[in-house]
Amino acid sequence: MKKIRIHGDYMQQMAKEFDCSIQTVRMSLYYVFNSDKSKEIRKRAKELLQKEVAAIIEE
């Protein structure tokens, strides 16, 4: 089963960014939804995770 797991704070942030509900973000990250907005949400989640990893590596 494919899914992108991120912290709830990021879900709230993305819900505000994309003007949608946290449920929409969650379902997009669990690949239940596959709309254009869902694809953008997944792309943004990956960017946030990569940014977090980069911060850990720099420490």
PDB file as gemmi writes it, atoms N, CA and C in Angstrom:
CRYST1    1.000    1.000    1.000  90.00  90.00  90.00 P 1                      
ATOM      1  N   MET A   1       0.837  -1.180   0.000  1.00  0.00           N  
ATOM      2  CA  MET A   1       0.000   0.000   0.000  1.00  0.00           C  
ATOM      3  C   MET A   1       0.885   1.248   0.000  1.00  0.00           C  
ATOM      4  N   LYS A   2       0.675   2.127  -0.985  1.00  0.00           N  
ATOM      5  CA  LYS A   2       1.435   3.370  -1.081  1.00  0.00           C  
ATOM      6  C   LYS A   2       0.814   4.423  -0.186  1.00  0.00           C  
ATOM      7  N   LYS A   3       1.668   5.137   0.536  1.00  0.00           N  
ATOM      8  CA  LYS A   3       1.212   6.315   1.262  1.00  0.00           C  
ATOM      9  C   LYS A   3       2.416   7.138   1.666  1.00  0.00           C  
ATOM     10  N   ILE A   4       2.191   8.407   1.816  1.00  0.00           N  
ATOM     11  CA  ILE A   4       3.224   9.323   2.275  1.00  0.00           C  
ATOM     12  C   ILE A   4       2.862   9.691   3.707  1.00  0.00           C  
ATOM     13  N   ARG A   5       3.777   9.436   4.616  1.00  0.00           N  
ATOM     14  CA  ARG A   5       3.512   9.700   6.033  1.00  0.00           C  
ATOM     15  C   ARG A   5       4.254  10.959   6.461  1.00  0.00           C  
ATOM     16  N   ILE A   6       3.497  11.922   6.942  1.00  0.00           N  
ATOM     17  CA  ILE A   6       4.088  13.168   7.425  1.00  0.00           C  
ATOM     18  C   ILE A   6       3.430  13.552   8.739  1.00  0.00           C  
ATOM     19  N   HIS A   7       4.055  14.460   9.438  1.00  0.00           N  
ATOM     20  CA  HIS A   7       3.542  14.937  10.720  1.00  0.00           C  
ATOM     21  C   HIS A   7       2.254  15.732  10.504  1.00  0.00           C  
ATOM     22  N   GLY A   8       1.393  15.708  11.491  1.00  0.00           N  
ATOM     23  CA  GLY A   8       0.118  16.414  11.421  1.00  0.00           C  
ATOM     24  C   GLY A   8       0.254  17.911  11.203  1.00  0.00           C  
ATOM     25  N   ASP A   9       1.342  18.492  11.714  1.00  0.00           N  
ATOM     26  CA  ASP A   9       1.564  19.930  11.506  1.00  0.00           C  
ATOM     27  C   ASP A   9       1.711  20.248  10.023  1.00  0.00           C  
ATOM     28  N   TYR A  10       2.396  19.369   9.303  1.00  0.00           N  
ATOM     29  CA  TYR A  10       2.542  19.567   7.860  1.00  0.00           C  
ATOM     30  C   TYR A  10       1.196  19.416   7.155  1.00  0.00           C  
ATOM     31  N   MET A  11       0.370  18.500   7.633  1.00  0.00           N  
ATOM     32  CA  MET A  11      -0.959  18.335   7.026  1.00  0.00           C  
ATOM     33  C   MET A  11      -1.779  19.609   7.191  1.00  0.00           C  
ATOM     34  N   GLN A  12      -1.723  20.189   8.391  1.00  0.00           N  
ATOM     35  CA  GLN A  12      -2.453  21.438   8.629  1.00  0.00           C  
ATOM     36  C   GLN A  12      -1.916  22.559   7.746  1.00  0.00           C  
ATOM     37  N   GLN A  13      -0.600  22.636   7.635  1.00  0.00           N  
ATOM     38  CA  GLN A  13       0.027  23.660   6.799  1.00  0.00           C  
ATOM     39  C   GLN A  13      -0.411  23.514   5.346  1.00  0.00           C  
ATOM     40  N   MET A  14      -0.405  22.293   4.838  1.00  0.00           N  
ATOM     41  CA  MET A  14      -0.782  22.076   3.441  1.00  0.00           C  
ATOM     42  C   MET A  14      -2.269  22.312   3.221  1.00  0.00           C  
ATOM     43  N   ALA A  15      -3.102  21.999   4.210  1.00  0.00           N  
ATOM     44  CA  ALA A  15      -4.532  22.269   4.082  1.00  0.00           C  
ATOM     45  C   ALA A  15      -4.765  23.770   3.899  1.00  0.00           C  
ATOM     46  N   LYS A  16      -4.009  24.578   4.626  1.00  0.00           N  
ATOM     47  CA  LYS A  16      -4.122  26.031   4.469  1.00  0.00           C  
ATOM     48  C   LYS A  16      -3.573  26.479   3.115  1.00  0.00           C  
ATOM     49  N   GLU A  17      -2.426  25.918   2.720  1.00  0.00           N  
ATOM     50  CA  GLU A  17      -1.807  26.294   1.445  1.00  0.00           C  
ATOM     51  C   GLU A  17      -2.714  25.990   0.261  1.00  0.00           C  
ATOM     52  N   PHE A  18      -3.362  24.835   0.299  1.00  0.00           N  
ATOM     53  CA  PHE A  18      -4.177  24.386  -0.832  1.00  0.00           C  
ATOM     54  C   PHE A  18      -5.663  24.696  -0.649  1.00  0.00           C  
ATOM     55  N   ASP A  19      -6.002  25.391   0.443  1.00  0.00           N  
ATOM     56  CA  ASP A  19      -7.386  25.783   0.715  1.00  0.00           C  
ATOM     57  C   ASP A  19      -8.324  24.574   0.642  1.00  0.00           C  
ATOM     58  N   CYS A  20      -7.993  23.564   1.446  1.00  0.00           N  
ATOM     59  CA  CYS A  20      -8.814  22.358   1.496  1.00  0.00           C  
ATOM     60  C   CYS A  20      -8.803  21.830   2.929  1.00  0.00           C  
ATOM     61  N   SER A  21      -9.495  20.743   3.167  1.00  0.00           N  
ATOM     62  CA  SER A  21      -9.557  20.174   4.511  1.00  0.00           C  
ATOM     63  C   SER A  21      -8.353  19.271   4.778  1.00  0.00           C  
ATOM     64  N   ILE A  22      -8.114  19.015   6.046  1.00  0.00           N  
ATOM     65  CA  ILE A  22      -7.052  18.084   6.429  1.00  0.00           C  
ATOM     66  C   ILE A  22      -7.385  16.694   5.903  1.00  0.00           C  
ATOM     67  N   GLN A  23      -8.656  16.355   5.879  1.00  0.00           N  
ATOM     68  CA  GLN A  23      -9.091  15.063   5.344  1.00  0.00           C  
ATOM     69  C   GLN A  23      -8.694  14.921   3.871  1.00  0.00           C  
ATOM     70  N   THR A  24      -8.848  15.981   3.104  1.00  0.00           N  
ATOM     71  CA  THR A  24      -8.451  15.949   1.692  1.00  0.00           C  
ATOM     72  C   THR A  24      -6.952  15.723   1.566  1.00  0.00           C  
ATOM     73  N   VAL A  25      -6.176  16.404   2.402  1.00  0.00           N  
ATOM     74  CA  VAL A  25      -4.724  16.219   2.388  1.00  0.00           C  
ATOM     75  C   VAL A  25      -4.391  14.773   2.733  1.00  0.00           C  
ATOM     76  N   ARG A  26      -5.001  14.257   3.789  1.00  0.00           N  
ATOM     77  CA  ARG A  26      -4.732  12.882   4.225  1.00  0.00           C  
ATOM     78  C   ARG A  26      -5.078  11.873   3.130  1.00  0.00           C  
ATOM     79  N   MET A  27      -6.238  12.020   2.525  1.00  0.00           N  
ATOM     80  CA  MET A  27      -6.658  11.078   1.485  1.00  0.00           C  
ATOM     81  C   MET A  27      -5.767  11.192   0.248  1.00  0.00           C  
ATOM     82  N   SER A  28      -5.260  12.378  -0.016  1.00  0.00           N  
ATOM     83  CA  SER A  28      -4.329  12.557  -1.131  1.00  0.00           C  
ATOM     84  C   SER A  28      -3.008  11.856  -0.844  1.00  0.00           C  
ATOM     85  N   LEU A  29      -2.534  11.979   0.393  1.00  0.00           N  
ATOM     86  CA  LEU A  29      -1.269  11.349   0.772  1.00  0.00           C  
ATOM     87  C   LEU A  29      -1.383   9.830   0.848  1.00  0.00           C  
ATOM     88  N   TYR A  30      -2.592   9.329   1.057  1.00  0.00           N  
ATOM     89  CA  TYR A  30      -2.824   7.876   1.076  1.00  0.00           C  
ATOM     90  C   TYR A  30      -3.184   7.350  -0.312  1.00  0.00           C  
ATOM     91  N   TYR A  31      -3.104   8.220  -1.322  1.00  0.00           N  
ATOM     92  CA  TYR A  31      -3.378   7.865  -2.719  1.00  0.00           C  
ATOM     93  C   TYR A  31      -4.815   7.386  -2.941  1.00  0.00           C  
ATOM     94  N   VAL A  32      -5.740   7.844  -2.106  1.00  0.00           N  
ATOM     95  CA  VAL A  32      -7.157   7.553  -2.334  1.00  0.00           C  
ATOM     96  C   VAL A  32      -7.675   8.496  -3.413  1.00  0.00           C  
ATOM     97  N   PHE A  33      -7.281   9.775  -3.303  1.00  0.00           N  
ATOM     98  CA  PHE A  33      -7.643  10.768  -4.308  1.00  0.00           C  
ATOM     99  C   PHE A  33      -6.499  10.892  -5.306  1.00  0.00           C  
ATOM    100  N   ASN A  34      -6.848  11.154  -6.578  1.00  0.00           N  
ATOM    101  CA  ASN A  34      -5.805  11.271  -7.597  1.00  0.00           C  
ATOM    102  C   ASN A  34      -6.060  12.453  -8.535  1.00  0.00           C  
ATOM    103  N   SER A  35      -6.639  13.509  -8.006  1.00  0.00           N  
ATOM    104  CA  SER A  35      -6.905  14.698  -8.816  1.00  0.00           C  
ATOM    105  C   SER A  35      -5.614  15.495  -9.003  1.00  0.00           C  
ATOM    106  N   ASP A  36      -5.693  16.551  -9.791  1.00  0.00           N  
ATOM    107  CA  ASP A  36      -4.531  17.419  -9.988  1.00  0.00           C  
ATOM    108  C   ASP A  36      -4.092  18.037  -8.662  1.00  0.00           C  
ATOM    109  N   LYS A  37      -5.068  18.455  -7.851  1.00  0.00           N  
ATOM    110  CA  LYS A  37      -4.748  19.027  -6.544  1.00  0.00           C  
ATOM    111  C   LYS A  37      -4.064  17.984  -5.665  1.00  0.00           C  
ATOM    112  N   SER A  38      -4.519  16.745  -5.728  1.00  0.00           N  
ATOM    113  CA  SER A  38      -3.907  15.671  -4.936  1.00  0.00           C  
ATOM    114  C   SER A  38      -2.461  15.444  -5.344  1.00  0.00           C  
ATOM    115  N   LYS A  39      -2.204  15.513  -6.628  1.00  0.00           N  
ATOM    116  CA  LYS A  39      -0.830  15.345  -7.115  1.00  0.00           C  
ATOM    117  C   LYS A  39       0.057  16.486  -6.620  1.00  0.00           C  
ATOM    118  N   GLU A  40      -0.484  17.704  -6.596  1.00  0.00           N  
ATOM    119  CA  GLU A  40       0.269  18.848  -6.086  1.00  0.00           C  
ATOM    120  C   GLU A  40       0.513  18.712  -4.585  1.00  0.00           C  
ATOM    121  N   ILE A  41      -0.475  18.196  -3.857  1.00  0.00           N  
ATOM    122  CA  ILE A  41      -0.322  17.977  -2.418  1.00  0.00           C  
ATOM    123  C   ILE A  41       0.799  16.968  -2.161  1.00  0.00           C  
ATOM    124  N   ARG A  42       0.823  15.880  -2.911  1.00  0.00           N  
ATOM    125  CA  ARG A  42       1.881  14.878  -2.746  1.00  0.00           C  
ATOM    126  C   ARG A  42       3.252  15.459  -3.090  1.00  0.00           C  
ATOM    127  N   LYS A  43       3.295  16.266  -4.127  1.00  0.00           N  
ATOM    128  CA  LYS A  43       4.552  16.903  -4.524  1.00  0.00           C  
ATOM    129  C   LYS A  43       5.049  17.823  -3.408  1.00  0.00           C  
ATOM    130  N   ARG A  44       4.147  18.596  -2.834  1.00  0.00           N  
ATOM    131  CA  ARG A  44       4.510  19.519  -1.746  1.00  0.00           C  
ATOM    132  C   ARG A  44       4.961  18.745  -0.508  1.00  0.00           C  
ATOM    133  N   ALA A  45       4.302  17.636  -0.206  1.00  0.00           N  
ATOM    134  CA  ALA A  45       4.690  16.815   0.941  1.00  0.00           C  
ATOM    135  C   ALA A  45       6.113  16.293   0.763  1.00  0.00           C  
ATOM    136  N   LYS A  46       6.436  15.866  -0.432  1.00  0.00           N  
ATOM    137  CA  LYS A  46       7.791  15.375  -0.711  1.00  0.00           C  
ATOM    138  C   LYS A  46       8.810  16.499  -0.544  1.00  0.00           C  
ATOM    139  N   GLU A  47       8.458  17.709  -0.988  1.00  0.00           N  
ATOM    140  CA  GLU A  47       9.358  18.855  -0.828  1.00  0.00           C  
ATOM    141  C   GLU A  47       9.606  19.147   0.649  1.00  0.00           C  
ATOM    142  N   LEU A  48       8.540  19.118   1.449  1.00  0.00           N  
ATOM    143  CA  LEU A  48       8.682  19.379   2.879  1.00  0.00           C  
ATOM    144  C   LEU A  48       9.544  18.318   3.555  1.00  0.00           C  
ATOM    145  N   LEU A  49       9.361  17.069   3.172  1.00  0.00           N  
ATOM    146  CA  LEU A  49      10.159  15.989   3.752  1.00  0.00           C  
ATOM    147  C   LEU A  49      11.624  16.102   3.343  1.00  0.00           C  
ATOM    148  N   GLN A  50      11.881  16.460   2.092  1.00  0.00           N  
ATOM    149  CA  GLN A  50      13.263  16.623   1.635  1.00  0.00           C  
ATOM    150  C   GLN A  50      13.940  17.784   2.363  1.00  0.00           C  
ATOM    151  N   LYS A  51      13.182  18.845   2.613  1.00  0.00           N  
ATOM    152  CA  LYS A  51      13.705  19.993   3.345  1.00  0.00           C  
ATOM    153  C   LYS A  51      14.065  19.586   4.775  1.00  0.00           C  
ATOM    154  N   GLU A  52      13.224  18.775   5.387  1.00  0.00           N  
ATOM    155  CA  GLU A  52      13.479  18.304   6.746  1.00  0.00           C  
ATOM    156  C   GLU A  52      14.721  17.405   6.791  1.00  0.00           C  
ATOM    157  N   VAL A  53      14.864  16.538   5.815  1.00  0.00           N  
ATOM    158  CA  VAL A  53      16.035  15.659   5.746  1.00  0.00           C  
ATOM    159  C   VAL A  53      17.304  16.487   5.570  1.00  0.00           C  
ATOM    160  N   ALA A  54      17.261  17.484   4.714  1.00  0.00           N  
ATOM    161  CA  ALA A  54      18.427  18.339   4.487  1.00  0.00           C  
ATOM    162  C   ALA A  54      18.840  19.047   5.777  1.00  0.00           C  
ATOM    163  N   ALA A  55      17.867  19.468   6.569  1.00  0.00           N  
ATOM    164  CA  ALA A  55      18.168  20.137   7.836  1.00  0.00           C  
ATOM    165  C   ALA A  55      18.840  19.172   8.810  1.00  0.00           C  
ATOM    166  N   ILE A  56      18.434  17.923   8.798  1.00  0.00           N  
ATOM    167  CA  ILE A  56      19.033  16.919   9.684  1.00  0.00           C  
ATOM    168  C   ILE A  56      20.469  16.632   9.257  1.00  0.00           C  
ATOM    169  N   ILE A  57      20.696  16.523   7.967  1.00  0.00           N  
ATOM    170  CA  ILE A  57      22.034  16.219   7.449  1.00  0.00           C  
ATOM    171  C   ILE A  57      23.007  17.348   7.769  1.00  0.00           C  
ATOM    172  N   GLU A  58      22.547  18.587   7.723  1.00  0.00           N  
ATOM    173  CA  GLU A  58      23.406  19.744   7.975  1.00  0.00           C  
ATOM    174  C   GLU A  58      23.828  19.850   9.430  1.00  0.00           C  
ATOM    175  N   GLU A  59      23.088  19.254  10.334  1.00  0.00           N  
ATOM    176  CA  GLU A  59      23.405  19.361  11.770  1.00  0.00           C  
ATOM    177  C   GLU A  59      24.636  18.657  12.128  1.00  0.00           C  
TER     178      GLU A  59                                                      
END                                                                             
